[in-house]
Amino acid sequence: MPEKKEKFYLTTPIYYTNGLPHIGHTYTTVVADVFRRYKRMRGYDVVMTTGTDEHGVNVERAAQKAGVPESEYVARMADAWRSLWDELGLTADEFVRTTDLQHVRTVQWLFKLCRENGFVYKGHYTGQYCIYDNAFVNDAKPGDNCPDCGRPTETLTEENYFFKLSAFQKPLLDFYKKNPDFIQPESRRNEIMSFVEGGLKDLSITRTTIRWGIPVPGEEPHVFYVWFDALTAYLSAVGGPDYEKRGMWPADLHLVGKDIIRFHTVYWPAFLMAAMLPLPKQVWAHGWFLMDATKMSKSKGNVVLPRPIVNMLGMDALRYFLLREVVFGQDGNFSYDALVTRYNSDLANGLGNLASRTAAMIEKNFAGKIPKPAEHKQQDAALAKEAQAAIGEVLERYEKMEFARALEAIWAVIASVDKYLTTEQPWALGDSEAEKQRKATVLWTSAEVLRIVTMLAHPVLPQSTDKVWALLGQTTSLGAFALDGLRWGQLAPGTSLGKSQSLFPRVDKVEAVERIESMANEELNPTQPAPAAATPAPATTPTAGAAAAAASVAAPERIGIEDFSKVEMRVGQIKTAERIVGADKLLKLTVDIGSEVRQICAGIAQFYEPESLIGRKVVVVTNLAPRKLRGVESNGMIVAASVGPDGRPVLAGFHEDVEVGARLK
Ligand code: MSP
C-alpha cells in the first residue's frame, strides 16, 4: 500500500467582483500557485482555492449602474475572473463564489454554531461606515474619512446581531503565543498582538441596510456582514458543514495582502473558536505592489494589468518578476522597465541561453545524445558541489516563502555554469579521444546543472521548465517529480535530447514596454473609438476574455445617439510631425483643430513618413482626456482604420475640401 500523502490546504483571498484582476491580485494568486506546485513536488496532497466575494453594497451599486440584476452582474464578473485565471494558467482546485448554495449553507451553519455557543446577541450599532471597504470605521466621527482608503464615511445606525469578539481577547493571545508561526511575517505578528492587547470590541455581523447579502435564517431583513460571509468561503470550499469528509480543513495556509491581515488573524480565528471548529495553521501577509509609490487602484487609474505583459513576455516572465523583484512580505514598486530588464538578463540571457547553448553543443558533438562523462576534474566537482548545495538551500528558501532568495540561489548556479563554460570552452576542444572525453564531461556537467535548476525553478516557471525538461529528453512529468529525491548525478547518459524550442526570445526594451503599455491602454479603455491610430494594436491582442466580459457588463453592445454625441470629433490639419526618440512606432504631431493647436501622439510612424503628413486634413477626437505615451503628452487622438492582420493604420480623411475645426456628426 502506498503511504497516504500528507494534506496541504492553501487559499488566496476571494476577490471582490466590482473590478477586474490587476497585478496586485495576480500576485497573491501567483504566490499561491507557486507554493502549491512546490508543495506537490514535496509530496503533499495539495488543494488550493480561490474565488469571488460577491455580496455587499458595492456590488449592489455596480449592478445598478450596469442596469442588470445583481445575480447576473456577479455571474458575469465571476466568469471573467475565472477565465482570466485559466488564461494565466492559475486555475485553482476549487473556485468558491459567495453566492454558491454550498457557501450560503456554510455561513448560516457557522452563525448557528456561534449563536448556540452563546457568542451572538442582538443590539444596536451607530457608527461611521466605509462603503468601499465594507467596514465600520472604529472611533471615527461623522465627517471623517476612511483611514484605509481615504474616502468619506457614512453614519449608519442599525439593529444588528453582534459577535462577542471581546470574549476572545485572551483566547486569541494565548493562541498566538502557543503558535508563534500563525501570523507571518514576524512584523505583522507584533502588529496584531498589540492590536489585540489593546482590547477588542464586539463586532456587528449582520446588516439590515444592505439587501444583497446572505440572509440570516428567520431574521430577514438581516443579511450577513460581508466579512463574516467572505471568510467562511475558506471552509465552504472544502466541504462546509461536512468538512471532515473531505479531510482538508483546517487550512494550512491563508495567503493575504497586508491590508486584510486583521480580518484573517483576529476575526476569523475568533469565529472559528466560537463555533468550536479547528483553526487555520498559518496566515501569511504579503506587501503591495505599488505604482508611483501608491497602491494601485482603478479609481486612481494606476493599475497594471497582467494580460498585456503575458501577451508580450509570457506568463513565466511575469511570475518570475513578481517573485524575484520584491522580498515576499514587503512592498515593492512595479515598473515595466525593470520587468523587461529582468526578462532579458535573467531569463533570455540566463536560463534560456544556458538551455539552448548546452543543447546545441550536445546536438553538434554527440548526435543529440547526452554524453557519458569521463574523468572529473576539480572544477567539475566544484560545480557539482555547488549545485548539490543549492538544492538544499532552495528547498529551505521555498519552505520559508523566501522566493526571491530561492531564485537568487538558482540563478547563482546558472551564473556559475556560464562561467564554467566560458573557462572550459568545450566548443574549442578538438576530436582527439582525450579532448572528446573532456568535451563529454563538460557537456554532461552543464546538462546536469541545467536539469537541476530546471527542477528547482519549476514551481515559479512551470511552462518554460516543462520545455527545458522535454529538451533534456525527459519524458516523466516534471511537476510530479519529488524534489526530495533530487540529487546530483541522476542525468542518464545516452538520453536523446528533445526538439529545441524557443524559450525566452530576447526583446527590445523600448519596443516591448511600448507594446505592453499600448495593449494595457486598450484593455482599460475597451470602448474608446478607433484606438488604432494613437496606439496600434499588436497582432497578439486577445479579443475575448475578462476585459470583454467587463465591457459587456459596463457597456451594452449598442449605444444611443446621446452616447455617440459624447465623442467630439473635428477636422484637424497637421502642422508639424516628428519622430520620438526611443519610440519607433510613435509620431509627435501638432494639429490645428480650429480653436487651438494640439499636440497629439499617433502610432503611425511605421506607416507614414512625418514630412508626408504636413498639411494633411485628418479626423481628431478632441475630447479625450490627455495621456502620456512614452512620456510625451498626447491631447487627442487621430482616427484611422485598422487594416489587415497587422492592424495597419490608414488615416481617415476627406475627398472634398473641409474647414478646419468642423465637427463630425
Ligand atoms: N474580498 C476581500 C478578501 C476576502 S478574503 C476572505 C478583498 N478583496 S480584494 O479583491 O480587494 O483584494 C484581494 C487581495 O488582493 C488582497 O489580499 C489584497 O491585498 C490584494 N491586493 C490588491 N491590490 C494589491 C496590490 N497593489 N499589491 C498586492 N496585493 C494587493 O480584500
Residues whose N, C-alpha, C, O or C-beta is under 5 A from the ligand:
A	BS01	MSP	P13 I14 Y15 Y16 G24 H25 Y27 T28 D53 A230 L231 V256 G257 K258 D259 I260 G287 W288 F289 K295 M296
